[in-house]
């Protein structure tokens, strides 16, 4: 059976929430640290704190910036960094593709070229850790396919290196628009999906909830506190191949009257489930 990860982005998505959920689901932070230590980047420490907030226990992943002034990096330097080390299969290429999409989105928004875009938010250390760590964690878990719920974006303004910008940040919206990612209503005066969160999910995930058998659930908390649990869940699961459908087909001649009613009931159940799932995103508060 196919091993999958489904990200339930009830309160949005950021790089630290995504990686925190995967660590909570069983990825050792030491393994993430070991792989990241191969990169010629220093001046940071990783933290994975077990917390209980609003009745839910999970992991809050943090990157502590020890260097007061991290070097500003552009896409050329990021490319050299990732191509200079021996990371697990596919991790460097996938990570670089995400950085290139972020740079392209920023360039589009600012009316400049990809090469002139600088990753100035903590000199890309947070982004490097979150992006490379995300793919290291998925590789460790043996995840073959990634799925995601729709994304609640929030509203208001967010403080960035460019000053106050509207939520969702222009780069976030550009990344979502490029992949036509589904957005769900959520009345929150805050930034719920960050550019890194948007880039990782739109580069990696299929935005639907498949038939699956859930085996493990991980909870990754964000840094902000809201009136609702600011948490992202990952469901590790085995993809279901709808055995009932094969069964109905196999016995088509013996159960001609039963098969349509079974299929009809199944479709109705699926519709109801998805409808309730969407409502859950709209009315948690």
C-alpha positions as CSV (number, residue, x, y, z in Angstrom):
1,X,0.0,0.0,0.0
2,X,1.1,3.6,-0.7
3,X,2.3,5.5,2.4
4,X,0.9,9.0,2.4
5,X,0.8,12.2,4.5
6,X,-2.3,14.4,4.7
7,X,-1.8,17.9,6.1
8,X,-4.9,19.1,7.9
9,X,-4.3,22.9,7.9
10,X,-7.1,23.9,10.2
11,X,-5.2,27.1,11.3
12,X,-3.1,27.7,8.2
13,X,0.4,26.5,7.6
14,X,4.0,27.7,8.1
15,X,7.3,25.9,7.7
16,X,7.8,25.4,11.4
17,X,4.2,24.1,11.9
18,X,4.7,21.6,9.0
19,X,8.0,20.3,10.3
20,X,6.8,20.4,13.9
21,X,3.9,18.1,13.0
22,X,6.2,15.6,11.3
23,X,8.5,15.6,14.3
24,X,5.5,15.0,16.5
25,X,4.5,12.1,14.3
26,X,7.7,10.4,15.0
27,X,10.6,11.9,13.1
28,X,13.6,12.3,15.5
29,X,14.8,15.9,15.7
30,X,18.3,14.5,16.0
31,X,18.0,13.0,12.5
32,X,16.8,16.4,11.1
33,X,19.7,18.1,13.0
34,X,22.2,15.6,11.6
35,X,21.1,16.2,8.0
36,X,21.0,20.0,8.3
37,X,24.4,20.0,9.9
38,X,25.8,18.9,6.5
39,X,24.9,22.4,5.2
40,X,27.7,25.0,5.6
41,X,25.4,27.2,7.6
42,X,25.8,27.9,11.3
43,X,24.6,30.3,14.0
44,X,21.3,28.5,14.8
45,X,19.9,25.9,17.2
46,X,16.8,23.8,16.7
47,X,14.2,23.2,19.4
48,X,11.2,20.8,19.5
49,X,9.2,21.5,22.6
50,X,6.4,19.3,23.8
51,X,3.5,21.6,24.7
52,X,-0.1,21.3,25.7
53,X,-2.2,24.2,24.5
54,X,-6.0,24.5,24.7
55,X,-6.3,20.8,25.6
56,X,-4.1,19.5,22.7
57,X,-0.6,18.1,23.1
58,X,1.8,18.5,20.3
59,X,5.2,19.8,19.3
60,X,6.3,23.4,18.8
61,X,9.4,23.5,16.5
62,X,11.6,26.5,16.7
63,X,14.8,27.8,15.1
64,X,16.9,29.9,17.5
65,X,19.0,32.4,15.6
66,X,22.3,32.7,17.6
67,X,24.1,35.0,15.1
68,X,22.8,38.6,15.4
69,X,23.3,39.2,11.7
70,X,22.9,36.4,9.3
71,X,24.3,36.8,5.8
72,X,21.8,37.8,3.1
73,X,21.6,35.0,0.5
74,X,20.2,35.0,-3.0
75,X,19.0,32.0,-5.1
76,X,22.5,31.4,-6.6
77,X,24.1,31.0,-3.1
78,X,21.2,28.8,-2.0
79,X,21.7,26.6,-5.1
80,X,25.4,26.3,-4.3
81,X,24.6,25.4,-0.7
82,X,22.2,22.6,-1.6
83,X,24.3,21.2,-4.4
84,X,27.5,21.0,-2.2
85,X,26.2,18.4,0.3
86,X,25.1,14.8,0.3
87,X,21.4,14.9,1.5
88,X,18.9,12.0,1.3
89,X,17.7,11.2,-2.2
90,X,15.6,14.0,-3.8
91,X,15.9,16.3,-0.8
92,X,18.3,18.9,-2.3
93,X,16.4,19.0,-5.6
94,X,13.0,19.4,-4.0
95,X,14.3,22.0,-1.6
96,X,15.9,24.0,-4.4
97,X,12.7,23.9,-6.4
98,X,10.8,25.4,-3.5
99,X,13.4,28.2,-3.1
100,X,13.2,28.9,-6.8
101,X,9.4,29.2,-6.6
102,X,9.6,31.6,-3.6
103,X,12.2,33.7,-5.5
104,X,10.0,33.8,-8.6
105,X,7.0,34.8,-6.6
106,X,8.9,37.6,-4.8
107,X,10.4,38.7,-8.2
108,X,6.9,38.9,-9.7
109,X,5.5,40.9,-6.8
110,X,8.4,43.3,-6.7
111,X,8.8,43.7,-10.4
112,X,12.4,42.5,-10.5
113,X,14.4,39.4,-11.5
114,X,14.9,36.1,-9.6
115,X,18.6,36.7,-9.2
116,X,18.0,40.1,-7.5
117,X,15.7,38.6,-4.8
118,X,17.4,38.3,-1.4
119,X,16.1,35.9,1.3
120,X,16.5,38.6,4.0
121,X,14.1,37.2,6.7
122,X,16.8,35.9,9.1
123,X,19.1,35.4,6.1
124,X,17.1,32.4,4.9
125,X,18.3,30.3,7.9
126,X,14.7,29.7,9.1
127,X,13.7,28.9,5.5
128,X,16.6,26.6,4.9
129,X,15.9,24.6,8.1
130,X,12.1,24.5,7.5
131,X,12.3,23.5,3.8
132,X,15.2,21.1,3.9
133,X,14.0,19.6,7.2
134,X,10.5,19.1,5.7
135,X,11.8,16.9,2.9
136,X,14.3,15.1,5.2
137,X,11.3,14.2,7.5
138,X,9.1,13.0,4.6
139,X,12.0,10.8,3.3
140,X,12.6,9.4,6.8
141,X,8.9,8.4,7.1
142,X,8.8,6.8,3.6
143,X,6.0,9.1,2.5
144,X,5.3,8.6,-1.2
145,X,2.5,11.1,-1.8
146,X,1.5,14.2,0.1
147,X,-2.1,15.6,0.3
148,X,-3.4,18.7,2.0
149,X,-6.7,20.3,3.0
150,X,-7.7,23.7,1.6
151,X,-5.9,26.7,3.2
152,X,-7.4,29.4,5.4
153,X,-5.3,32.5,4.8
154,X,-6.4,35.0,7.5
155,X,-6.6,38.8,7.0
156,X,-5.2,42.1,8.1
157,X,-1.6,43.1,7.8
158,X,1.8,41.5,8.4
159,X,5.1,43.2,9.2
160,X,7.9,42.2,6.8
161,X,11.3,43.4,5.6
162,X,9.3,45.5,3.1
163,X,7.1,47.1,5.8
164,X,3.5,46.4,6.5
165,X,1.9,44.2,3.8
166,X,-1.7,42.9,3.4
167,X,-2.5,39.4,4.5
168,X,-2.1,37.1,2.7
169,X,1.3,38.4,1.8
170,X,1.7,39.1,-1.9
171,X,4.3,36.3,-2.4
172,X,2.0,33.9,-0.6
173,X,-0.9,34.7,-2.8
174,X,1.3,34.5,-6.0
175,X,2.5,31.0,-4.9
176,X,-1.1,29.8,-4.3
177,X,-2.4,31.3,-7.6
178,X,0.4,29.6,-9.6
179,X,-0.9,26.2,-8.5
180,X,-4.6,27.2,-8.2
181,X,-4.5,25.9,-4.6
182,X,-7.9,25.9,-2.8
183,X,-8.5,28.5,-0.2
184,X,-11.2,28.2,2.5
185,X,-12.9,31.1,4.5
186,X,-11.6,31.6,8.0
187,X,-12.4,34.9,9.8
188,X,-9.0,35.6,11.5
189,X,-7.2,38.9,11.7
190,X,-3.8,37.4,11.4
191,X,-1.4,35.8,8.8
192,X,-2.2,32.1,8.8
193,X,-0.3,30.9,5.8
194,X,3.3,32.1,5.4
195,X,5.2,32.2,2.1
196,X,7.3,29.1,3.2
197,X,4.1,27.2,4.2
198,X,2.5,28.1,0.9
199,X,5.6,27.2,-1.1
200,X,6.0,23.8,0.5
201,X,2.4,22.7,0.2
202,X,1.8,24.0,-3.3
203,X,5.1,22.3,-4.5
204,X,4.4,19.0,-2.8
205,X,0.7,18.3,-2.1
206,X,-2.4,17.3,-3.9
207,X,-5.2,19.4,-2.5
208,X,-7.8,16.7,-1.7
209,X,-8.6,14.3,1.0
210,X,-8.2,10.7,-0.3
211,X,-9.6,7.5,1.0
212,X,-7.1,6.3,3.5
213,X,-6.4,4.4,6.7
214,X,-4.8,6.7,9.3
215,X,-2.0,5.2,11.3
216,X,-0.4,8.1,13.1
217,X,-1.3,11.7,13.8
218,X,1.2,14.5,14.6
219,X,0.4,18.0,15.9
220,X,2.6,21.0,15.1
221,X,2.0,24.3,16.9
222,X,2.6,27.7,15.5
223,X,4.4,30.5,17.4
224,X,1.3,32.7,17.7
225,X,-1.5,32.2,20.2
226,X,-5.1,32.6,19.0
227,X,-8.6,32.0,20.5
228,X,-8.5,28.6,18.7
229,X,-5.7,26.0,18.8
230,X,-3.0,27.3,16.4
231,X,-2.0,23.9,15.2
232,X,-1.5,21.9,12.0
233,X,-2.1,18.2,12.0
234,X,-0.4,15.6,9.8
235,X,-2.2,12.3,9.3
236,X,0.2,9.5,8.3
237,X,-1.8,6.9,6.5
238,X,-2.0,4.1,3.9
239,X,-3.8,5.0,0.7
240,X,-7.1,3.1,0.3
241,X,-7.7,1.7,-3.1
242,X,-11.5,1.4,-2.6
243,X,-11.8,-2.4,-2.4
244,X,-15.6,-2.1,-2.2
245,X,-15.6,-0.9,-5.8
246,X,-13.6,-3.9,-7.0
247,X,-15.9,-6.1,-5.0
248,X,-19.0,-4.6,-6.6
249,X,-17.5,-5.0,-10.1
250,X,-16.4,-8.6,-9.5
251,X,-19.9,-9.6,-8.5
252,X,-21.7,-7.4,-11.0
253,X,-23.8,-10.2,-12.5
254,X,-24.8,-11.7,-9.2
255,X,-25.8,-8.4,-7.5
256,X,-27.0,-6.2,-10.2
257,X,-29.5,-4.5,-8.0
258,X,-27.2,-4.1,-5.0
259,X,-24.2,-2.5,-6.8
260,X,-25.9,0.8,-7.9
261,X,-27.4,1.4,-4.4
262,X,-24.0,0.7,-2.8
263,X,-22.2,3.1,-5.1
264,X,-24.9,5.7,-4.6
265,X,-24.7,5.5,-0.9
266,X,-20.9,5.7,-1.0
267,X,-21.0,8.8,-3.1
268,X,-23.5,10.5,-0.8
269,X,-21.4,9.6,2.3
270,X,-18.3,11.1,0.7
271,X,-20.1,14.3,-0.2
272,X,-21.5,14.7,3.3
273,X,-18.1,14.1,4.8
274,X,-16.4,16.7,2.6
275,X,-19.2,19.2,3.3
276,X,-18.7,18.9,7.0
277,X,-15.0,19.1,6.6
278,X,-15.2,22.5,4.9
279,X,-17.6,23.8,7.5
280,X,-15.1,22.8,10.2
281,X,-12.6,25.3,8.7
282,X,-15.2,28.1,8.6
283,X,-16.5,27.9,12.1
284,X,-13.9,26.9,14.6
285,X,-14.1,30.2,16.5
